[in-house]
Amino acid sequence: MTGPAAPRSPRLPRTGLRTTLSLAFAAMAALVAVVIGLLGYRAAAHLIRDDETDDFTSAVRAVSGQVERERLYPGDFSSPSGLGEQLLHPIRVTAQPLDSDGVVLPGSAHLDVPTTAADRELARADTPARTVTDMRRLGRNTCRVGVVSLGGGRGAVQIVQQLGDIEELLEKLRRQMVAVVAAVVLIGGSAGWLLAGRITGRLVRLTDAAELVAASGRLDVPVPAAGTDEVGRLGRAFDRMLVRLATAKENQRRLVQDAGHELRTPLTSLRTNLSVLPALDRLPPSERAALMADLAEEARELTQLVEELVALAADRKADGEPVEVVLAELVQRAAAQARRRSDREITVDADDTVVTAHPDALARAVGNLLDNAAKFDPAGTGPIEIVVRGPRVEVRDRGPGIEEADLDRVFDRFYRATAARSLPGSGLGLAIVHEVARSHGGTAFAANREGGGAAIGFTLGP
């Protein structure tokens, strides 16, 4: 006893090619935007921070140099128009004087920067221009502080640079870059959706056509074949494939119908004669011999018809790869075989043409031409002639010729002219000649000879 079946996991909806391409476009655009944005932000932040650092360093050097050059007091930096304003005006820093105890002079405090033991030590220092720099917290912001001693225990000067403005600027730059990345992703995805729609629209229609063919078996489905790109080429190739399939299907239908019609006559005759076999012993010897002869002839005709049907319906690739064939040698062999079958005189006039072809198929076509000539020229008033000139093979006889109305139809399957209906045969011999010529890129032809008879043959393509 088996346990309960495991629950099936829900199937995820399939993602269409258009959506996939759109997401790919958006992802690529986002990747490019992020990479460029990060590189740009890092470069901008580096430049801004380097500029601010250079400004602070210049301010400290300016104050230190001035302290070294002259004797200064904290009060010299306290007034709005004092020395600090003169030295630091172009630079975005603030100067705050410290008295000898390291306390900011009353009325000169611009920023509430805490003083440290190092600041107080420098305020009491005897040596001028001693400098200490460090980073300090000023509320929620960070600031860079440099302290320069005035010497002689007279105090010191604080040089303060607030970094909050810089970080605010960089934060604004970050927000702008995020907005730009989002806009690029949106634009990239929209452009990808539109472009993918143009690319996949024909693919979707082509897929719908293929699914319709697979579901219904119809071969007359319209196929989108516009454009010169790969999708257009695919559509045209698919359309040509459907045309060839429809042609093959129609040929198959006609072959089955014609074969059924042609097989019905010999089978009916054979069945009639077989029904007489139980009374064979009661028949006179002459009728018995005639009956057996009819059975043998009907069996022979039926065998020939089946063999020709198989040859006509078989795929020509079954003959293998084409090889170089000397037409004169192939025609000589076919003529020798026809001489043995028909006991007729057959002459061969051939040049040394060499073609690339399937030798078995060519031999079958030449043999059918010779059999046709022998059948329609049974009296043998003249030899059957085979003429080979280049890739052209022609068989000539001195029979009754071909009616003008029949010249265009002698290569149709199972077609038999009025004068030939009393003769043995299936009506497939010349159809096989036509198929062999077509499969080799050539054509079959038929014409009447001057002085009587017919000239039937084929040409081979390059």
Order of alpha helices (4+ residues) and beta strands (2+ residues): alpha-alpha-beta-alpha-beta-beta-beta-alpha-alpha-alpha-beta-alpha-beta-beta-alpha-beta-beta-alpha-beta-beta
